[in-house]
Amino acid sequence: LTPDSEILKPILELYRDTAAYIQGCNFTFPSDKPNCKIDYILVGGNVSVKNAEIPELIAADHRVVTAEVEINKG
């Protein structure tokens, strides 16, 4: 789903997209020359994002999205 998808909107109201922490472009598809965002790591509740990135790896038809997260206790 693209970020403007009607199906995705209710999910994004409940969870945060880690892409906000990515420096630069957050496109993931197609992997050889990404031109759209269709992959997500979403977090909610007491989870904070320390880092997120999309490495320039071509291992499949999508690029990999990674995020380092931390559960906030207390």
PDB file of N, CA, C, O and CB in Angstrom:
ATOM      1  N   LEU A   1       0.834  -1.190   0.000  1.00  0.00           N
ATOM      2  CA  LEU A   1       0.000   0.000   0.000  1.00  0.00           C
ATOM      3  C   LEU A   1       0.874   1.247   0.000  1.00  0.00           C
ATOM      4  O   LEU A   1       1.913   1.281   0.660  1.00  0.00           O
ATOM      5  CB  LEU A   1      -0.946   0.002   1.212  1.00  0.00           C
ATOM      6  N   THR A   2       0.464   2.249  -0.724  1.00  0.00           N
ATOM      7  CA  THR A   2       1.172   3.524  -0.699  1.00  0.00           C
ATOM      8  C   THR A   2       0.679   4.340   0.503  1.00  0.00           C
ATOM      9  O   THR A   2      -0.414   4.084   1.008  1.00  0.00           O
ATOM     10  CB  THR A   2       0.959   4.309  -2.038  1.00  0.00           C
ATOM     11  N   PRO A   3       1.463   5.312   0.964  1.00  0.00           N
ATOM     12  CA  PRO A   3       1.088   6.070   2.164  1.00  0.00           C
ATOM     13  C   PRO A   3      -0.276   6.765   2.093  1.00  0.00           C
ATOM     14  O   PRO A   3      -0.882   7.039   3.128  1.00  0.00           O
ATOM     15  CB  PRO A   3       2.130   7.094   2.434  1.00  0.00           C
ATOM     16  N   ASP A   4      -0.757   7.047   0.894  1.00  0.00           N
ATOM     17  CA  ASP A   4      -2.050   7.724   0.762  1.00  0.00           C
ATOM     18  C   ASP A   4      -3.228   6.756   0.612  1.00  0.00           C
ATOM     19  O   ASP A   4      -4.349   7.192   0.348  1.00  0.00           O
ATOM     20  CB  ASP A   4      -2.013   8.653  -0.427  1.00  0.00           C
ATOM     21  N   SER A   5      -2.994   5.468   0.775  1.00  0.00           N
ATOM     22  CA  SER A   5      -4.029   4.456   0.633  1.00  0.00           C
ATOM     23  C   SER A   5      -5.100   4.609   1.714  1.00  0.00           C
ATOM     24  O   SER A   5      -4.789   4.796   2.890  1.00  0.00           O
ATOM     25  CB  SER A   5      -3.412   3.057   0.692  1.00  0.00           C
ATOM     26  N   GLU A   6      -6.339   4.527   1.307  1.00  0.00           N
ATOM     27  CA  GLU A   6      -7.463   4.602   2.252  1.00  0.00           C
ATOM     28  C   GLU A   6      -7.433   3.424   3.232  1.00  0.00           C
ATOM     29  O   GLU A   6      -7.830   3.570   4.388  1.00  0.00           O
ATOM     30  CB  GLU A   6      -8.809   4.623   1.490  1.00  0.00           C
ATOM     31  N   ILE A   7      -6.972   2.279   2.783  1.00  0.00           N
ATOM     32  CA  ILE A   7      -6.901   1.095   3.642  1.00  0.00           C
ATOM     33  C   ILE A   7      -5.883   1.301   4.763  1.00  0.00           C
ATOM     34  O   ILE A   7      -6.073   0.810   5.876  1.00  0.00           O
ATOM     35  CB  ILE A   7      -6.535  -0.152   2.812  1.00  0.00           C
ATOM     36  N   LEU A   8      -4.816   2.018   4.474  1.00  0.00           N
ATOM     37  CA  LEU A   8      -3.738   2.219   5.439  1.00  0.00           C
ATOM     38  C   LEU A   8      -4.060   3.310   6.473  1.00  0.00           C
ATOM     39  O   LEU A   8      -3.518   3.286   7.578  1.00  0.00           O
ATOM     40  CB  LEU A   8      -2.458   2.574   4.705  1.00  0.00           C
ATOM     41  N   LYS A   9      -4.917   4.246   6.135  1.00  0.00           N
ATOM     42  CA  LYS A   9      -5.200   5.384   7.025  1.00  0.00           C
ATOM     43  C   LYS A   9      -5.600   4.990   8.448  1.00  0.00           C
ATOM     44  O   LYS A   9      -5.039   5.550   9.390  1.00  0.00           O
ATOM     45  CB  LYS A   9      -6.291   6.217   6.431  1.00  0.00           C
ATOM     46  N   PRO A  10      -6.534   4.063   8.658  1.00  0.00           N
ATOM     47  CA  PRO A  10      -6.889   3.718  10.051  1.00  0.00           C
ATOM     48  C   PRO A  10      -5.736   3.071  10.820  1.00  0.00           C
ATOM     49  O   PRO A  10      -5.638   3.210  12.039  1.00  0.00           O
ATOM     50  CB  PRO A  10      -8.087   2.776  10.061  1.00  0.00           C
ATOM     51  N   ILE A  11      -4.871   2.367  10.102  1.00  0.00           N
ATOM     52  CA  ILE A  11      -3.715   1.756  10.757  1.00  0.00           C
ATOM     53  C   ILE A  11      -2.738   2.845  11.210  1.00  0.00           C
ATOM     54  O   ILE A  11      -2.196   2.778  12.313  1.00  0.00           O
ATOM     55  CB  ILE A  11      -3.010   0.752   9.802  1.00  0.00           C
ATOM     56  N   LEU A  12      -2.517   3.847  10.351  1.00  0.00           N
ATOM     57  CA  LEU A  12      -1.599   4.932  10.692  1.00  0.00           C
ATOM     58  C   LEU A  12      -2.143   5.844  11.784  1.00  0.00           C
ATOM     59  O   LEU A  12      -1.394   6.627  12.367  1.00  0.00           O
ATOM     60  CB  LEU A  12      -1.294   5.748   9.462  1.00  0.00           C
ATOM     61  N   GLU A  13      -3.430   5.751  12.064  1.00  0.00           N
ATOM     62  CA  GLU A  13      -3.995   6.491  13.195  1.00  0.00           C
ATOM     63  C   GLU A  13      -3.642   5.816  14.519  1.00  0.00           C
ATOM     64  O   GLU A  13      -3.622   6.468  15.562  1.00  0.00           O
ATOM     65  CB  GLU A  13      -5.522   6.609  13.052  1.00  0.00           C
ATOM     66  N   LEU A  14      -3.365   4.514  14.479  1.00  0.00           N
ATOM     67  CA  LEU A  14      -3.044   3.755  15.680  1.00  0.00           C
ATOM     68  C   LEU A  14      -1.541   3.562  15.886  1.00  0.00           C
ATOM     69  O   LEU A  14      -1.076   3.429  17.018  1.00  0.00           O
ATOM     70  CB  LEU A  14      -3.718   2.414  15.622  1.00  0.00           C
ATOM     71  N   TYR A  15      -0.791   3.547  14.796  1.00  0.00           N
ATOM     72  CA  TYR A  15       0.641   3.250  14.866  1.00  0.00           C
ATOM     73  C   TYR A  15       1.455   4.326  14.159  1.00  0.00           C
ATOM     74  O   TYR A  15       0.948   5.039  13.294  1.00  0.00           O
ATOM     75  CB  TYR A  15       0.936   1.876  14.249  1.00  0.00           C
ATOM     76  N   ARG A  16       2.725   4.432  14.542  1.00  0.00           N
ATOM     77  CA  ARG A  16       3.644   5.403  13.940  1.00  0.00           C
ATOM     78  C   ARG A  16       4.540   4.699  12.930  1.00  0.00           C
ATOM     79  O   ARG A  16       4.993   3.577  13.156  1.00  0.00           O
ATOM     80  CB  ARG A  16       4.501   6.108  15.029  1.00  0.00           C
ATOM     81  N   ASP A  17       4.783   5.366  11.829  1.00  0.00           N
ATOM     82  CA  ASP A  17       5.635   4.833  10.770  1.00  0.00           C
ATOM     83  C   ASP A  17       7.087   5.191  11.074  1.00  0.00           C
ATOM     84  O   ASP A  17       7.416   6.368  11.215  1.00  0.00           O
ATOM     85  CB  ASP A  17       5.208   5.383   9.375  1.00  0.00           C
ATOM     86  N   THR A  18       7.947   4.198  11.175  1.00  0.00           N
ATOM     87  CA  THR A  18       9.359   4.448  11.477  1.00  0.00           C
ATOM     88  C   THR A  18      10.063   5.196  10.341  1.00  0.00           C
ATOM     89  O   THR A  18      11.180   5.676  10.532  1.00  0.00           O
ATOM     90  CB  THR A  18      10.078   3.128  11.749  1.00  0.00           C
ATOM     91  N   ALA A  19       9.449   5.305   9.187  1.00  0.00           N
ATOM     92  CA  ALA A  19      10.055   6.016   8.057  1.00  0.00           C
ATOM     93  C   ALA A  19      10.335   7.482   8.391  1.00  0.00           C
ATOM     94  O   ALA A  19      11.178   8.110   7.750  1.00  0.00           O
ATOM     95  CB  ALA A  19       9.145   5.931   6.834  1.00  0.00           C
ATOM     96  N   ALA A  20       9.653   8.019   9.365  1.00  0.00           N
ATOM     97  CA  ALA A  20       9.910   9.405   9.772  1.00  0.00           C
ATOM     98  C   ALA A  20      11.341   9.584  10.278  1.00  0.00           C
ATOM     99  O   ALA A  20      11.843  10.707  10.335  1.00  0.00           O
ATOM    100  CB  ALA A  20       8.916   9.832  10.857  1.00  0.00           C
ATOM    101  N   TYR A  21      11.992   8.492  10.641  1.00  0.00           N
ATOM    102  CA  TYR A  21      13.353   8.541  11.165  1.00  0.00           C
ATOM    103  C   TYR A  21      14.405   8.241  10.096  1.00  0.00           C
ATOM    104  O   TYR A  21      15.601   8.257  10.385  1.00  0.00           O
ATOM    105  CB  TYR A  21      13.497   7.561  12.307  1.00  0.00           C
ATOM    106  N   ILE A  22      13.977   7.972   8.884  1.00  0.00           N
ATOM    107  CA  ILE A  22      14.906   7.661   7.799  1.00  0.00           C
ATOM    108  C   ILE A  22      15.427   8.947   7.193  1.00  0.00           C
ATOM    109  O   ILE A  22      14.657   9.838   6.835  1.00  0.00           O
ATOM    110  CB  ILE A  22      14.228   6.789   6.718  1.00  0.00           C
ATOM    111  N   GLN A  23      16.741   9.036   7.083  1.00  0.00           N
ATOM    112  CA  GLN A  23      17.371  10.180   6.435  1.00  0.00           C
ATOM    113  C   GLN A  23      17.268   9.982   4.928  1.00  0.00           C
ATOM    114  O   GLN A  23      17.688   8.948   4.408  1.00  0.00           O
ATOM    115  CB  GLN A  23      18.865  10.344   6.885  1.00  0.00           C
ATOM    116  N   GLY A  24      16.715  10.958   4.227  1.00  0.00           N
ATOM    117  CA  GLY A  24      16.605  10.859   2.773  1.00  0.00           C
ATOM    118  C   GLY A  24      15.369  10.112   2.323  1.00  0.00           C
ATOM    119  O   GLY A  24      14.348  10.085   3.009  1.00  0.00           O
ATOM    120  N   CYS A  25      15.482   9.515   1.171  1.00  0.00           N
ATOM    121  CA  CYS A  25      14.362   8.850   0.509  1.00  0.00           C
ATOM    122  C   CYS A  25      13.917   7.605   1.271  1.00  0.00           C
ATOM    123  O   CYS A  25      14.747   6.865   1.800  1.00  0.00           O
ATOM    124  CB  CYS A  25      14.742   8.477  -0.919  1.00  0.00           C
ATOM    125  N   ASN A  26      12.604   7.376   1.326  1.00  0.00           N
ATOM    126  CA  ASN A  26      12.097   6.171   1.986  1.00  0.00           C
ATOM    127  C   ASN A  26      11.368   5.246   1.011  1.00  0.00           C
ATOM    128  O   ASN A  26      10.506   4.465   1.414  1.00  0.00           O
ATOM    129  CB  ASN A  26      11.164   6.556   3.127  1.00  0.00           C
ATOM    130  N   PHE A  27      11.716   5.340  -0.268  1.00  0.00           N
ATOM    131  CA  PHE A  27      11.135   4.454  -1.277  1.00  0.00           C
ATOM    132  C   PHE A  27      11.772   3.071  -1.183  1.00  0.00           C
ATOM    133  O   PHE A  27      12.954   2.947  -0.864  1.00  0.00           O
ATOM    134  CB  PHE A  27      11.322   5.041  -2.697  1.00  0.00           C
ATOM    135  N   THR A  28      10.988   2.036  -1.460  1.00  0.00           N
ATOM    136  CA  THR A  28      11.481   0.666  -1.334  1.00  0.00           C
ATOM    137  C   THR A  28      11.216  -0.215  -2.554  1.00  0.00           C
ATOM    138  O   THR A  28      11.709  -1.342  -2.613  1.00  0.00           O
ATOM    139  CB  THR A  28      10.866   0.033  -0.139  1.00  0.00           C
ATOM    140  N   PHE A  29      10.462   0.267  -3.508  1.00  0.00           N
ATOM    141  CA  PHE A  29      10.081  -0.580  -4.643  1.00  0.00           C
ATOM    142  C   PHE A  29      10.148   0.185  -5.945  1.00  0.00           C
ATOM    143  O   PHE A  29       9.739   1.345  -5.993  1.00  0.00           O
ATOM    144  CB  PHE A  29       8.679  -1.141  -4.446  1.00  0.00           C
ATOM    145  N   PRO A  30      10.654  -0.429  -7.008  1.00  0.00           N
ATOM    146  CA  PRO A  30      11.368  -1.697  -7.073  1.00  0.00           C
ATOM    147  C   PRO A  30      12.783  -1.550  -6.503  1.00  0.00           C
ATOM    148  O   PRO A  30      13.297  -0.436  -6.402  1.00  0.00           O
ATOM    149  CB  PRO A  30      11.423  -2.206  -8.525  1.00  0.00           C
ATOM    150  N   SER A  31      13.396  -2.639  -6.143  1.00  0.00           N
ATOM    151  CA  SER A  31      14.676  -2.569  -5.423  1.00  0.00           C
ATOM    152  C   SER A  31      15.805  -1.975  -6.249  1.00  0.00           C
ATOM    153  O   SER A  31      16.700  -1.341  -5.690  1.00  0.00           O
ATOM    154  CB  SER A  31      15.075  -3.939  -4.964  1.00  0.00           C
ATOM    155  N   ASP A  32      15.790  -2.162  -7.567  1.00  0.00           N
ATOM    156  CA  ASP A  32      16.893  -1.649  -8.369  1.00  0.00           C
ATOM    157  C   ASP A  32      16.835  -0.138  -8.571  1.00  0.00           C
ATOM    158  O   ASP A  32      17.878   0.509  -8.667  1.00  0.00           O
ATOM    159  CB  ASP A  32      16.905  -2.332  -9.705  1.00  0.00           C
ATOM    160  N   LYS A  33      15.643   0.429  -8.635  1.00  0.00           N
ATOM    161  CA  LYS A  33      15.471   1.879  -8.767  1.00  0.00           C
ATOM    162  C   LYS A  33      14.175   2.265  -8.060  1.00  0.00           C
ATOM    163  O   LYS A  33      13.160   2.508  -8.714  1.00  0.00           O
ATOM    164  CB  LYS A  33      15.447   2.324 -10.281  1.00  0.00           C
ATOM    165  N   PRO A  34      14.201   2.322  -6.724  1.00  0.00           N
ATOM    166  CA  PRO A  34      12.956   2.577  -5.985  1.00  0.00           C
ATOM    167  C   PRO A  34      12.321   3.918  -6.356  1.00  0.00           C
ATOM    168  O   PRO A  34      12.994   4.946  -6.435  1.00  0.00           O
ATOM    169  CB  PRO A  34      13.225   2.539  -4.485  1.00  0.00           C
ATOM    170  N   ASN A  35      11.003   3.879  -6.580  1.00  0.00           N
ATOM    171  CA  ASN A  35      10.277   5.104  -6.905  1.00  0.00           C
ATOM    172  C   ASN A  35       8.957   5.222  -6.148  1.00  0.00           C
ATOM    173  O   ASN A  35       8.167   6.132  -6.400  1.00  0.00           O
ATOM    174  CB  ASN A  35      10.015   5.167  -8.390  1.00  0.00           C
ATOM    175  N   CYS A  36       8.722   4.282  -5.207  1.00  0.00           N
ATOM    176  CA  CYS A  36       7.523   4.394  -4.384  1.00  0.00           C
ATOM    177  C   CYS A  36       7.725   3.699  -3.038  1.00  0.00           C
ATOM    178  O   CYS A  36       8.563   2.810  -2.887  1.00  0.00           O
ATOM    179  CB  CYS A  36       6.311   3.795  -5.117  1.00  0.00           C
ATOM    180  N   LYS A  37       6.942   4.130  -2.090  1.00  0.00           N
ATOM    181  CA  LYS A  37       6.991   3.573  -0.736  1.00  0.00           C
ATOM    182  C   LYS A  37       5.817   2.626  -0.570  1.00  0.00           C
ATOM    183  O   LYS A  37       4.659   3.032  -0.668  1.00  0.00           O
ATOM    184  CB  LYS A  37       6.959   4.700   0.352  1.00  0.00           C
ATOM    185  N   ILE A  38       6.128   1.339  -0.316  1.00  0.00           N
ATOM    186  CA  ILE A  38       5.065   0.362  -0.082  1.00  0.00           C
ATOM    187  C   ILE A  38       5.403  -0.583   1.070  1.00  0.00           C
ATOM    188  O   ILE A  38       4.683  -1.552   1.311  1.00  0.00           O
ATOM    189  CB  ILE A  38       4.805  -0.441  -1.351  1.00  0.00           C
ATOM    190  N   ASP A  39       6.494  -0.302   1.779  1.00  0.00           N
ATOM    191  CA  ASP A  39       6.914  -1.165   2.886  1.00  0.00           C
ATOM    192  C   ASP A  39       7.026  -0.337   4.161  1.00  0.00           C
ATOM    193  O   ASP A  39       7.434   0.824   4.125  1.00  0.00           O
ATOM    194  CB  ASP A  39       8.267  -1.863   2.567  1.00  0.00           C
ATOM    195  N   TYR A  40       6.664  -0.937   5.274  1.00  0.00           N
ATOM    196  CA  TYR A  40       6.568  -0.197   6.531  1.00  0.00           C
ATOM    197  C   TYR A  40       7.038  -1.028   7.705  1.00  0.00           C
ATOM    198  O   TYR A  40       6.942  -2.255   7.701  1.00  0.00           O
ATOM    199  CB  TYR A  40       5.144   0.263   6.766  1.00  0.00           C
ATOM    200  N   ILE A  41       7.548  -0.335   8.711  1.00  0.00           N
ATOM    201  CA  ILE A  41       7.657  -0.879  10.057  1.00  0.00           C
ATOM    202  C   ILE A  41       6.887   0.111  10.915  1.00  0.00           C
ATOM    203  O   ILE A  41       7.242   1.287  10.997  1.00  0.00           O
ATOM    204  CB  ILE A  41       9.183  -1.065  10.539  1.00  0.00           C
ATOM    205  N   LEU A  42       5.843  -0.369  11.545  1.00  0.00           N
ATOM    206  CA  LEU A  42       4.974   0.487  12.349  1.00  0.00           C
ATOM    207  C   LEU A  42       5.140   0.130  13.822  1.00  0.00           C
ATOM    208  O   LEU A  42       5.276  -1.039  14.182  1.00  0.00           O
ATOM    209  CB  LEU A  42       3.490   0.343  11.912  1.00  0.00           C
ATOM    210  N   VAL A  43       5.125   1.157  14.663  1.00  0.00           N
ATOM    211  CA  VAL A  43       5.243   0.937  16.106  1.00  0.00           C
ATOM    212  C   VAL A  43       4.130   1.697  16.815  1.00  0.00           C
ATOM    213  O   VAL A  43       3.556   2.642  16.274  1.00  0.00           O
ATOM    214  CB  VAL A  43       6.643   1.385  16.633  1.00  0.00           C
ATOM    215  N   GLY A  44       3.846   1.272  18.014  1.00  0.00           N
ATOM    216  CA  GLY A  44       2.822   1.951  18.795  1.00  0.00           C
ATOM    217  C   GLY A  44       3.124   1.841  20.271  1.00  0.00           C
ATOM    218  O   GLY A  44       4.135   1.272  20.685  1.00  0.00           O
ATOM    219  N   GLY A  45       2.234   2.394  21.043  1.00  0.00           N
ATOM    220  CA  GLY A  45       2.332   2.286  22.491  1.00  0.00           C
ATOM    221  C   GLY A  45       3.630   2.814  23.052  1.00  0.00           C
ATOM    222  O   GLY A  45       4.048   3.931  22.746  1.00  0.00           O
ATOM    223  N   ASN A  46       4.262   2.003  23.874  1.00  0.00           N
ATOM    224  CA  ASN A  46       5.456   2.444  24.586  1.00  0.00           C
ATOM    225  C   ASN A  46       6.753   2.092  23.850  1.00  0.00           C
ATOM    226  O   ASN A  46       7.795   1.907  24.479  1.00  0.00           O
ATOM    227  CB  ASN A  46       5.476   1.836  25.967  1.00  0.00           C
ATOM    228  N   VAL A  47       6.689   2.001  22.541  1.00  0.00           N
ATOM    229  CA  VAL A  47       7.868   1.705  21.731  1.00  0.00           C
ATOM    230  C   VAL A  47       8.386   2.998  21.117  1.00  0.00           C
ATOM    231  O   VAL A  47       7.636   3.747  20.491  1.00  0.00           O
ATOM    232  CB  VAL A  47       7.542   0.659  20.625  1.00  0.00           C
ATOM    233  N   SER A  48       9.683   3.252  21.305  1.00  0.00           N
ATOM    234  CA  SER A  48      10.300   4.416  20.670  1.00  0.00           C
ATOM    235  C   SER A  48      11.282   3.942  19.608  1.00  0.00           C
ATOM    236  O   SER A  48      11.843   2.850  19.704  1.00  0.00           O
ATOM    237  CB  SER A  48      11.015   5.317  21.720  1.00  0.00           C
ATOM    238  N   VAL A  49      11.478   4.768  18.610  1.00  0.00           N
ATOM    239  CA  VAL A  49      12.368   4.444  17.498  1.00  0.00           C
ATOM    240  C   VAL A  49      13.702   5.131  17.724  1.00  0.00           C
ATOM    241  O   VAL A  49      13.761   6.346  17.911  1.00  0.00           O
ATOM    242  CB  VAL A  49      11.750   4.869  16.135  1.00  0.00           C
ATOM    243  N   LYS A  50      14.754   4.360  17.705  1.00  0.00           N
ATOM    244  CA  LYS A  50      16.092   4.908  17.883  1.00  0.00           C
ATOM    245  C   LYS A  50      16.724   5.235  16.535  1.00  0.00           C
ATOM    246  O   LYS A  50      17.485   6.195  16.413  1.00  0.00           O
ATOM    247  CB  LYS A  50      16.975   3.925  18.660  1.00  0.00           C
ATOM    248  N   ASN A  51      16.400   4.419  15.512  1.00  0.00           N
ATOM    249  CA  ASN A  51      16.999   4.590  14.202  1.00  0.00           C
ATOM    250  C   ASN A  51      16.190   3.786  13.192  1.00  0.00           C
ATOM    251  O   ASN A  51      15.586   2.772  13.540  1.00  0.00           O
ATOM    252  CB  ASN A  51      18.490   4.151  14.205  1.00  0.00           C
ATOM    253  N   ALA A  52      16.179   4.235  11.956  1.00  0.00           N
ATOM    254  CA  ALA A  52      15.554   3.476  10.879  1.00  0.00           C
ATOM    255  C   ALA A  52      16.309   3.783   9.590  1.00  0.00           C
ATOM    256  O   ALA A  52      16.830   4.882   9.402  1.00  0.00           O
ATOM    257  CB  ALA A  52      14.029   3.822  10.742  1.00  0.00           C
ATOM    258  N   GLU A  53      16.354   2.795   8.714  1.00  0.00           N
ATOM    259  CA  GLU A  53      17.036   3.017   7.442  1.00  0.00           C
ATOM    260  C   GLU A  53      16.577   2.012   6.398  1.00  0.00           C
ATOM    261  O   GLU A  53      15.947   0.999   6.703  1.00  0.00           O
ATOM    262  CB  GLU A  53      18.552   2.932   7.625  1.00  0.00           C
ATOM    263  N   ILE A  54      16.913   2.328   5.165  1.00  0.00           N
ATOM    264  CA  ILE A  54      16.676   1.433   4.037  1.00  0.00           C
ATOM    265  C   ILE A  54      18.027   1.234   3.366  1.00  0.00           C
ATOM    266  O   ILE A  54      18.458   2.070   2.571  1.00  0.00           O
ATOM    267  CB  ILE A  54      15.590   2.014   3.028  1.00  0.00           C
ATOM    268  N   PRO A  55      18.699   0.128   3.682  1.00  0.00           N
ATOM    269  CA  PRO A  55      20.006  -0.124   3.084  1.00  0.00           C
ATOM    270  C   PRO A  55      19.894  -0.286   1.563  1.00  0.00           C
ATOM    271  O   PRO A  55      18.869  -0.739   1.052  1.00  0.00           O
ATOM    272  CB  PRO A  55      20.643  -1.378   3.707  1.00  0.00           C
ATOM    273  N   GLU A  56      20.932   0.079   0.869  1.00  0.00           N
ATOM    274  CA  GLU A  56      20.947  -0.043  -0.590  1.00  0.00           C
ATOM    275  C   GLU A  56      21.316  -1.464  -0.998  1.00  0.00           C
ATOM    276  O   GLU A  56      22.336  -1.693  -1.648  1.00  0.00           O
ATOM    277  CB  GLU A  56      21.935   0.964  -1.211  1.00  0.00           C
ATOM    278  N   LEU A  57      20.472  -2.407  -0.608  1.00  0.00           N
ATOM    279  CA  LEU A  57      20.666  -3.817  -0.933  1.00  0.00           C
ATOM    280  C   LEU A  57      19.617  -4.250  -1.938  1.00  0.00           C
ATOM    281  O   LEU A  57      18.455  -3.851  -1.858  1.00  0.00           O
ATOM    282  CB  LEU A  57      20.599  -4.696   0.338  1.00  0.00           C
ATOM    283  N   ILE A  58      20.038  -5.065  -2.876  1.00  0.00           N
ATOM    284  CA  ILE A  58      19.080  -5.640  -3.814  1.00  0.00           C
ATOM    285  C   ILE A  58      19.091  -7.144  -3.586  1.00  0.00           C
ATOM    286  O   ILE A  58      19.908  -7.867  -4.156  1.00  0.00           O
ATOM    287  CB  ILE A  58      19.429  -5.274  -5.313  1.00  0.00           C
ATOM    288  N   ALA A  59      18.171  -7.602  -2.744  1.00  0.00           N
ATOM    289  CA  ALA A  59      18.080  -9.018  -2.415  1.00  0.00           C
ATOM    290  C   ALA A  59      16.755  -9.619  -2.882  1.00  0.00           C
ATOM    291  O   ALA A  59      16.590 -10.838  -2.917  1.00  0.00           O
ATOM    292  CB  ALA A  59      18.243  -9.219  -0.915  1.00  0.00           C
ATOM    293  N   ALA A  60      15.829  -8.755  -3.236  1.00  0.00           N
ATOM    294  CA  ALA A  60      14.510  -9.189  -3.691  1.00  0.00           C
ATOM    295  C   ALA A  60      13.918  -8.067  -4.532  1.00  0.00           C
ATOM    296  O   ALA A  60      14.650  -7.180  -4.970  1.00  0.00           O
ATOM    297  CB  ALA A  60      13.571  -9.552  -2.483  1.00  0.00           C
ATOM    298  N   ASP A  61      12.620  -8.087  -4.766  1.00  0.00           N
ATOM    299  CA  ASP A  61      12.008  -7.026  -5.558  1.00  0.00           C
ATOM    300  C   ASP A  61      11.751  -5.760  -4.742  1.00  0.00           C
ATOM    301  O   ASP A  61      11.475  -4.705  -5.313  1.00  0.00           O
ATOM    302  CB  ASP A  61      10.710  -7.517  -6.158  1.00  0.00           C
ATOM    303  N   HIS A  62      11.839  -5.853  -3.404  1.00  0.00           N
ATOM    304  CA  HIS A  62      11.704  -4.700  -2.515  1.00  0.00           C
ATOM    305  C   HIS A  62      13.023  -4.491  -1.790  1.00  0.00           C
ATOM    306  O   HIS A  62      13.786  -5.438  -1.601  1.00  0.00           O
ATOM    307  CB  HIS A  62      10.535  -4.897  -1.499  1.00  0.00           C
ATOM    308  N   ARG A  63      13.293  -3.264  -1.387  1.00  0.00           N
ATOM    309  CA  ARG A  63      14.432  -3.015  -0.503  1.00  0.00           C
ATOM    310  C   ARG A  63      14.005  -3.300   0.937  1.00  0.00           C
ATOM    311  O   ARG A  63      12.820  -3.259   1.267  1.00  0.00           O
ATOM    312  CB  ARG A  63      14.954  -1.545  -0.651  1.00  0.00           C
ATOM    313  N   VAL A  64      14.971  -3.583   1.766  1.00  0.00           N
ATOM    314  CA  VAL A  64      14.729  -3.920   3.164  1.00  0.00           C
ATOM    315  C   VAL A  64      14.541  -2.639   3.980  1.00  0.00           C
ATOM    316  O   VAL A  64      15.282  -1.671   3.809  1.00  0.00           O
ATOM    317  CB  VAL A  64      15.897  -4.766   3.734  1.00  0.00           C
ATOM    318  N   VAL A  65      13.556  -2.644   4.859  1.00  0.00           N
ATOM    319  CA  VAL A  65      13.376  -1.551   5.813  1.00  0.00           C
ATOM    320  C   VAL A  65      13.827  -2.087   7.167  1.00  0.00           C
ATOM    321  O   VAL A  65      13.416  -3.172   7.577  1.00  0.00           O
ATOM    322  CB  VAL A  65      11.870  -1.034   5.854  1.00  0.00           C
ATOM    323  N   THR A  66      14.681  -1.319   7.867  1.00  0.00           N
ATOM    324  CA  THR A  66      15.122  -1.742   9.188  1.00  0.00           C
ATOM    325  C   THR A  66      14.832  -0.640  10.195  1.00  0.00           C
ATOM    326  O   THR A  66      14.798   0.542   9.853  1.00  0.00           O
ATOM    327  CB  THR A  66      16.625  -2.096   9.184  1.00  0.00           C
ATOM    328  N   ALA A  67      14.627  -1.042  11.424  1.00  0.00           N
ATOM    329  CA  ALA A  67      14.410  -0.068  12.493  1.00  0.00           C
ATOM    330  C   ALA A  67      14.960  -0.631  13.802  1.00  0.00           C
ATOM    331  O   ALA A  67      14.777  -1.806  14.119  1.00  0.00           O
ATOM    332  CB  ALA A  67      12.896   0.282  12.633  1.00  0.00           C
ATOM    333  N   GLU A  68      15.626   0.224  14.539  1.00  0.00           N
ATOM    334  CA  GLU A  68      16.067  -0.124  15.882  1.00  0.00           C
ATOM    335  C   GLU A  68      15.078   0.536  16.841  1.00  0.00           C
ATOM    336  O   GLU A  68      14.924   1.757  16.856  1.00  0.00           O
ATOM    337  CB  GLU A  68      17.563   0.343  16.157  1.00  0.00           C
ATOM    338  N   VAL A  69      14.419  -0.289  17.632  1.00  0.00           N
ATOM    339  CA  VAL A  69      13.384   0.215  18.523  1.00  0.00           C
ATOM    340  C   VAL A  69      13.723  -0.141  19.961  1.00  0.00           C
ATOM    341  O   VAL A  69      14.552  -1.007  20.239  1.00  0.00           O
ATOM    342  CB  VAL A  69      12.005  -0.351  18.136  1.00  0.00           C
ATOM    343  N   GLU A  70      13.046   0.566  20.866  1.00  0.00           N
ATOM    344  CA  GLU A  70      13.254   0.334  22.284  1.00  0.00           C
ATOM    345  C   GLU A  70      11.906   0.368  22.982  1.00  0.00           C
ATOM    346  O   GLU A  70      11.074   1.232  22.709  1.00  0.00           O
ATOM    347  CB  GLU A  70      14.224   1.383  22.891  1.00  0.00           C
ATOM    348  N   ILE A  71      11.700  -0.575  23.880  1.00  0.00           N
ATOM    349  CA  ILE A  71      10.472  -0.579  24.668  1.00  0.00           C
ATOM    350  C   ILE A  71      10.724   0.263  25.910  1.00  0.00           C
ATOM    351  O   ILE A  71      11.640  -0.006  26.688  1.00  0.00           O
ATOM    352  CB  ILE A  71      10.028  -2.040  25.046  1.00  0.00           C
ATOM    353  N   ASN A  72       9.906   1.274  26.079  1.00  0.00           N
ATOM    354  CA  ASN A  72      10.029   2.162  27.242  1.00  0.00           C
ATOM    355  C   ASN A  72       9.301   1.537  28.410  1.00  0.00           C
ATOM    356  O   ASN A  72       8.093   1.311  28.355  1.00  0.00           O
ATOM    357  CB  ASN A  72       9.465   3.581  26.940  1.00  0.00           C
ATOM    358  N   LYS A  73      10.028   1.265  29.444  1.00  0.00           N
ATOM    359  CA  LYS A  73       9.443   0.641  30.641  1.00  0.00           C
ATOM    360  C   LYS A  73       9.002   1.715  31.611  1.00  0.00           C
ATOM    361  O   LYS A  73       9.656   2.746  31.767  1.00  0.00           O
ATOM    362  CB  LYS A  73      10.451  -0.317  31.324  1.00  0.00           C
ATOM    363  N   GLY A  74       7.895   1.458  32.249  1.00  0.00           N
ATOM    364  CA  GLY A  74       7.449   2.359  33.301  1.00  0.00           C
ATOM    365  C   GLY A  74       6.281   3.132  32.989  1.00  0.00           C
ATOM    366  O   GLY A  74       5.825   3.924  33.814  1.00  0.00           O
TER     367      GLY A  74
END
